Amino acid sequence: MDEGDEGGPLSQDTLRGRTGESSVAHWFLLDADRWLLAGVLAAAAFTTFVGLGTVAMPLRAAMESGTPIDTAFQALVAAILTGVTLVVSINQLVLSQELGRLGDQQAWMDEAMEYRRNVEELFGSVGPPDPSQFLQALVQTSSDRAETLREAVADSDDDQLRRRTERLVENVCRNSEEIRSQLETSTFGEFGVLRSGLNYNYSWKIYAVRRLRHEHEDSLEEDELAAFDELIDALTLFGPALEHFKSLYFQWELVHLTRSILYAGLPGVVAATATVLYLDQESLPGTTLGVDNLVWVVSTSATLSLVPFFLLAAYVLRIATISKRTGSLGPFILRRAERTEAIDWEE
C-alpha cells in the first residue's frame, strides 16, 4: 500500500491507488494548491532565465546589436492581454449556462428534488444539504447495505458465494471508511470533496455486485436477492451526485482561474510594459552574486509576465486530469486502472 493523504494506508480502490502513479505526479496534477504550483513553475522559470543569462552571450552585448528585450516583452504584453481576454470570455460562456428562463430553472429544480427524494428513500430520512455530508451519507449507506448483504448470505449453502461476498463486502466497507474520514475534513469549493468522491470507485463496485448476483442467482433466496438489489441501488445513486458536484466544482475552478489570471495579469503587463519603456543596455550597471544586474531585472520581469500562463497551466492540468479519469458515468469501466481485484472470479 501507498501512503494516503493523511499519512495512513492508501488502498488500491482510491484514485491514486488505482492509477499507480507516484506521489509527486499525483501532487503535481491534482493535490497541489494551484497558486503554489504556479509559484513552483515561476521559480523554475526564474532560475532558468538567470542561468541562461549567466552562461549565454552577455545580455548587454546582445542589446547593443539589436533589441531582443523590446521584441520579447512587446510579445509578452500582447500575449497577456489576449490571454486574459480569452480566459474571461471562456468563463463568461461557461457561467452563461447558469442563466435561463424560468421554465428551465423550474425543470432543473424538479430534477434535483426528484433525485433527493430517491436518495432519501434510501436514507430513510431527509438527506443533509452539505455536499461532503451528503456524499458521506451515501457512502455510509452503501457500507451498511454491504454488511446487510454479508448477513443475508451467511447461512447460504453456497461456499463460493459466501467467500466472494465476504471479499466484496470487505472491499466496500474498507473503501467507504477511507472516504468518510476524508470527507469529514473537506469543504465544498476546495478540491478535497471531489478528490474524496473520486477515491470511491463505485462503477467497479456496481459491476462486481451485479456480476456476483448473476453468477449465483440460482442459489439465492428472495431475501438475498433483495440485499443485492439494495446494495446496487445505493451504489448507483452515488454516481449522479458525484457528477453533479464535479460540474459545480469545474464552474468554481473556472471562476477561480479567471480571478487568478486577472490578479496575476495586471502586475505582469505592468512589468513587461515598464521593461520595454525604460530598460536599456546602460541601465543597472554592476553585478550581484556574480550575475549582471540587468539579468536579474530582465529575469524577474519575464517571470512576472509569465505567471498568468503558469496559473492557466496549473488549473487546466487539474481540470483535464479529472475529466480524463472520470470520463464515464455508471457501470462502464473505460480504463483498466479503474478495476480492482475485489473478487477472484476464477475461484
N, C-alpha and C positions, 0 to 999 in steps of 0.2 A: 504493500500500500504506500501511497504518497502521503505527503503532509497536506492537511486541509487548510482552509483559510484562517482558522483559529489555532493552528498548530496541532490539531487532532488528526486521527486517521482519516484518509480520504478513500472511499470505496470506488470500485470500478463503475458504479452507477452514476456518479457525478460527471459533470461535463468534462472536466479535465481528466478524470479517471477513464472516461470512455475514449477520449481522443489520444491519450497517452503523451501529450506534448509536455515539454519541460515547464518548470515553474516560471522561468524567465520569459518564455514565449507567451505563457498564459497571462502573466502580469502585464507584459507589453501590449498585448492585443485587447485585453478585457479589464483586468482589475485595476490598473494604474489610474490615478486621478489624471484627467486629460490635461489640465494645466501643468501638472508635474511632468507628464510625458513630453509635452511641448517644451518645457524647460530643459529636459534632458537633451532633446533634439537641438535646441538652441545652443546649449553648452558645447555639444559636439560640433556644431557648425562654427561657432566662435573659435574653438580650438583649432579646427581645420584651417580657417581663414588666417589666423595668426601664424600657424605653422607654415602655410604656403607663402605668406608674406615674408617670412624669415629666410626660407631656403630658396625661394624663387628669385627672379630678377628683382632688384630693389624697386620698390614702388615709386619712389621719386624719379628714378631714371625712366621708368615706363611712362610716367605722366609728362615728362619733358618731350617725349617723342609722339605723344598722342593724348587722347582724352578717355582712357579706359574707365575712370571713375565716373565721369559725367555720363558716358554711354550706359554703363551698368545701372547707375542709380536712376537715370531717367526711365529705363525699362522697368525698374522696380516700382517707381511711383505709378506708372501706368498699370502694372500688374496688380498692385494693391487696390487701386481704385476700381479696376474691373472685377477683381475677385470679391471685394466687399459687396459691390452691387449685385453680382451674380448670386452670392450666398443669401443676401437679403431677399432677392427675388424668389429663389427656391423656397425659402422659409415662408414667404407670404403665400406661395402656391400651395404648400402643404397645409398651412393653417386655414386657408380658404375652404378646405374640406369640412371644417367645423361649422361653417356658415351655411345655412339652408333655410328653406321655407318652413313654416310652422308644421305642415304635414310631415315633412322629413324628420323634424325634431321629434314629433309625436311617434312616428314609426320606430325611431331609434330607442325612445323611452320604452315603448311597448315590448320591443325585443329584449331590452335589458331586464325589464321586470319579469318577463316570461322565463328568462334564464334563471333569475334569482328565485322564482317560485319553484322551478325544477330542483335547484340546489337545496332549497330549504325543505323540500320534501325529503331529500337525502339526509339533511341535518336533523330534521325533526324539530327545528326551531328557526327563528329569524337569523339569517347569516350576518356576520359582522360587516360593517361598511368599509373598514380599513383594508386595502389590498393585501398587505402582508398577513393580517389576521385571517382574512378570507381564504388565502392560499393555505395557511396553517390549518384551518378547519377542514378544508378539502383533503389535505394530506393525512390529517388525524383520522378522518372518516375512512379513508382508504385503508389505513393501518388497522382500524377497528374491524372493518369488514374482512380483512385478510385473516385476522385472528378468529373471526366467526367461521370462516371457511375451514380453517385448521380444525376447529372443534367439530364442525359438521362431518368431516371425513375421518375423524379419529377412530371411529368404530367400523370403518369400511373393511371389507374382506380383501380388497384390492391393495396388496402391499406396495406395488409400484405407484399407485395413486397417492397413497399416504406419504411415501418418500418424496415424490415430486412436489406434492402440495407443501410439505414441510420446507423444502428448499425455496419454493416460490414465496411462501409467507415470510420466511426469514429475510429474503431479499427485499420485499416490500416494506416490512417493518423497520429494517435497518436503514434503508434509504429515507423512509419517512421521518425517522428520528433525526437524521442528519439535516433534512430540510427544515424541520420545525425549529431546531436550535439556531439555524442560520437566520430564519425569518424573525425570530424574537428580537434581534438587534438591527433589523433592516427598516428603513423608512422609504416610502414610495417617493419617487423623484430621483433617488440615488440608484446606482446600478445594483445594489445589494439585493433588492427584492426580485428583480428579473434574474439575476445570477442564481439565486436560490431556486427559482422556478425551473430554470434550465437544468439544474442539477437533478431534477426528478424526471427520469426517462420513462414517462407514462406510456408512450407509444409501444415500447418494447414490453412493458408490463401488460398492456391490453392484449397484445398478440400472445404472450405466454399464457395468460389466463384462458383466453378463448381456445387456444390450441390444446391446453390441458383438459378443458371441459369437453372438447370434441373427441379427443382420443380415448377418453374414459366415459363417454356419455352412456354407454350400455350398462355400466356398473353403478351409475349414480342414482341415488334415491331422489325423491322430489325435493326434500329439504336441502340436499347437497347441490342440486341444480339451482335452487333459489339462491344459495350462498354464492355460487359462482356468478350468477347474473347480477347480484347486488354489488359485488366487488367490481365487475366490469362497468356498471353504471357509475360508481364512484370515480373510477379512473377516467372514464370518458368525459365527465364533467370538468375535469382538471384542464383539459386541452383548450377549450374556448376561453376560459378565464386567463390562462397564460398568454394566449394570442392577443386577447384584448388588452391586457396590461403591457404587453410588448409594443403594441401600436401606440398606446398612450406614452410609453417611455420614449419611443422614437420621436414623437412630437415634442416632448420635453427636451430631448437631446438637441433637436434642431433649433429650438428656441435658445438653449444654452450656447450652441455653436454660433448662432447669429450674434448674440450679445458678446460673446468672447471675441469674435472676429472684429466687431466694432471697437471694442476696448483696445485690442492689440493693433488694429489698423491705423488708429489716429497717431500714436507715437511712431509707428513705422513709417507712415507717409511724411511726418514732420522730419524725422531723422534723414530719410532719403532726400527730401527736398533741400534741407539745410546743407547736406553734403554737396549737392550739385551747385548750390548758390555760393557757398562760402569757402569750400575747401580747395586748395591748390597745392602745388609742389613746394611752396615756400612756407606752408603752414606747419606749426608744431615741430620745430627743429629739435634734434636731440633724440635720445633713446631712453627707454625704461625697461629694466631687466634684460638688457641686451637686444631689445626689439625696437625698431624705429617707432616713434610716437605716432607717425602717420598711419602705420599698420594697425596700431591699437584702435585708433579712431575709426578708420575705414571698416575694420572687422566688427567693431561694436555697432556701427550704423547699419552695416549689411545684415547683421544678426537681428537687430530690432526690426528691420524691414521684412525679414523672412518669418518672424514669429506668427503672423496670421496664417501663413501656409503650414507651419508646423501644427498649429491648432486644428486647422482643417484636416490635416493628415491624421492627427490623433483621434478626432471624433469619428471620421469616416472609417478608420480602421476598426473601431469597436462596432459601429453600426453594421458594416459589411460582414464582420466576423459573426455577429449574432444572426444576421439574415442567412448566411451560408449554413450555419449549424442548426437552424430551426426552419428549414425550407418546406416542411410538410406539417399538416395538421391531421391528427388521427393515427390509425394503426399502420401507417406506411413508414417503413424504415429505409431512408434514402442512402444512408452511409453505414458501412459495416461497423464503424466505431460505435454506433448507437446500440449495437447488440451486446448483450451480456450473457454469460453462461449461468443464468438463474436456474435453469433446468437442464439436466443431461438427458437429451431426448433419445440417446442410444441405450439408456439403461434397460 
